Amino acid sequence: MSAHGLNVYAAARPFVTHANAWDADLYLRIAPELFLKRSVVGGLEKVFEINRNFRNEGVDSTHSPEFSMLEAYEAYGTYDTMAELTRLLVQGAAIAVGGSTVVEHTDDTTHDLGGAWRSVTLHEAVAAQVKEPVTLDTPIDQLRRIAEHHDVALKAEWSPGEIVLELFEKLVEHTLQEPTFVRDFPVEVRPLSASHRDDPRLTESWDLIVFGTELATAYSELVDPVVQRQRLEEQSRRAAGDPEAMQLDEDFLEALEYGMPPSGGMWGWASTGC
């Protein structure tokens, strides 16, 4: 996922051009997220789109400036219901293509995608890899020491949550081969997600990692317009000068003020690019 793991819309660098006739800047879309959420506000309780997106970012084996994505929202769903939907979609696709949930790789190894899938919290995954406790209460100095010990470069302005996410992306993600839901990300790296029901410092969100690569991500959506504005304004202040920082979308925030039901949202990558 681009932009240090933030929501797919919340941080991504667009392709920008200028229309002289209108004297207006135009952008290739980075995600359909805010438009699909407007549809939920308008009364469509289940919406999805298979879409093409464009992000003016780096190119490597896990990123492409042009990519396809499946995005879906379900009114009165949660990140738990979206996890079940995603598992069934992936298993159904495997059966439709190959006749089985067992997939074969080019090196002749196989993986069985069937059955229930493993879940682990972000902090548990990092703690298991670095072999020492990592929790929401771990001091930032200790997190920086862990990063230095494992040769993980950090930015000076990163918060504890951003550091833990970087540790995960650099040390853990590539090691997860079986389908794994990595859950409960800190609020500062998931600004469009609902606060966790048990701890407001976390969000109800997960990334699905399969064969060492992120395949999908999902959230219990943040539908409180006041909290949403506060989070996005705070992100904009913290990310001043960051070309991937999200600009406030007043139309979207106004739509939330009319009322969006509690919802689950999911994004799945049909090709590399996030």
Beta strands, then each sheet from edge to edge (+ up, - down):
strand 1: 16-19
strand 2: 24-27
strand 3: 46-54
strand 4: 66-75
strand 5: 102-104
strand 6: 110-112
strand 7: 118-121
strand 8: 180-183
strand 9: 205-210
strand 10: 213-220
strand 11: 263-269
sheet 1: 1+ 2-
sheet 2: 3+ 4- 11+ 10- 9+ 8- 7-
sheet 3: 5+ 6-
end
